Amino acid sequence: MTLQWYALRSKPNKEEALWREAAARAHEVFYPRLRVQPKNPRARKIRPYFPGYLFVRLDLHQGGYSAFAWMPHSRGLVSFGAEPAPVPDGLIQAIRRRVDGINQEGGEQRHGLQPGEAVIIQDGPFAGQEAIFDIRISGNERVRVLLKLLQGRQIPLELPSAQIERKK
């Protein structure tokens, strides 16, 4: 009996329903979610860390994987060719630690930045440079800023959101 983790695709915005369905069928399921602090108080306070994906731990030889193709709200296991691709245990543990860390810090931080606001890059190769906030990239903790270079050109740059701070 070889239990391995696999990525399970869900239909759009059906991760929660698929999580409940797979758990009800006695599968070990990992559904990483982040607490968020939305501006709108009626907006969702929890969102998936990987929109459209969950992780299930199972023995393919014992139960097969065709059940996941027909499970409600599922699009099946992530496969390459006809073979489902296993996800290493170490990666699952790293994701758990990362999600737990973010949630213990109070959830994903929303800086409240508006497009066009001036920011300072705090870390990395562009530390100390001034940039213009452009957008928050959905599905992860990244932002796009416009870095001012020679002759006033603005170059788009994607960074972790923790690396920027509003210019005072």
ChimeraX attribute file (.defattr): number of C-alpha atoms within 10 A of each C-alpha:
attribute: neighborCount
match mode: 1-to-1
recipient: residues
	/A:1	8
	/A:2	9
	/A:3	13
	/A:4	16
	/A:5	20
	/A:6	24
	/A:7	21
	/A:8	23
	/A:9	22
	/A:10	23
	/A:11	16
	/A:12	12
	/A:13	14
	/A:14	16
	/A:15	23
	/A:16	16
	/A:17	15
	/A:18	26
	/A:19	23
	/A:20	12
	/A:21	17
	/A:22	18
	/A:23	14
	/A:24	10
	/A:25	9
	/A:26	8
	/A:27	13
	/A:28	14
	/A:29	21
	/A:30	18
	/A:31	18
	/A:32	19
	/A:33	20
	/A:34	19
	/A:35	20
	/A:36	18
	/A:37	18
	/A:38	15
	/A:39	9
	/A:40	8
	/A:41	8
	/A:42	7
	/A:43	10
	/A:44	11
	/A:45	13
	/A:46	14
	/A:47	17
	/A:48	18
	/A:49	19
	/A:50	14
	/A:51	20
	/A:52	20
	/A:53	26
	/A:54	25
	/A:55	22
	/A:56	24
	/A:57	18
	/A:58	20
	/A:59	15
	/A:60	15
	/A:61	10
	/A:62	10
	/A:63	9
	/A:64	10
	/A:65	16
	/A:66	11
	/A:67	12
	/A:68	18
	/A:69	14
	/A:70	11
	/A:71	15
	/A:72	16
	/A:73	20
	/A:74	25
	/A:75	18
	/A:76	20
	/A:77	24
	/A:78	18
	/A:79	13
	/A:80	8
	/A:81	7
	/A:82	7
	/A:83	10
	/A:84	16
	/A:85	15
	/A:86	18
	/A:87	16
	/A:88	11
	/A:89	13
	/A:90	9
	/A:91	11
	/A:92	16
	/A:93	11
	/A:94	11
	/A:95	15
	/A:96	15
	/A:97	12
	/A:98	13
	/A:99	18
	/A:100	15
	/A:101	13
	/A:102	16
	/A:103	16
	/A:104	11
	/A:105	10
	/A:106	12
	/A:107	18
	/A:108	20
	/A:109	16
	/A:110	13
	/A:111	13
	/A:112	10
	/A:113	15
	/A:114	12
	/A:115	13
	/A:116	13
	/A:117	13
	/A:118	19
	/A:119	22
	/A:120	21
	/A:121	23
	/A:122	15
	/A:123	14
	/A:124	10
	/A:125	8
	/A:126	14
	/A:127	12
	/A:128	13
	/A:129	15
	/A:130	21
	/A:131	26
	/A:132	23
	/A:133	24
	/A:134	19
	/A:135	16
	/A:136	21
	/A:137	14
	/A:138	10
	/A:139	12
	/A:140	14
	/A:141	15
	/A:142	16
	/A:143	19
	/A:144	20
	/A:145	28
	/A:146	20
	/A:147	21
	/A:148	15
	/A:149	12
	/A:150	6
	/A:151	6
	/A:152	8
	/A:153	10
	/A:154	14
	/A:155	13
	/A:156	15
	/A:157	14
	/A:158	15
	/A:159	18
	/A:160	15
	/A:161	20
	/A:162	14
	/A:163	16
	/A:164	23
	/A:165	16
	/A:166	16
	/A:167	12
	/A:168	6
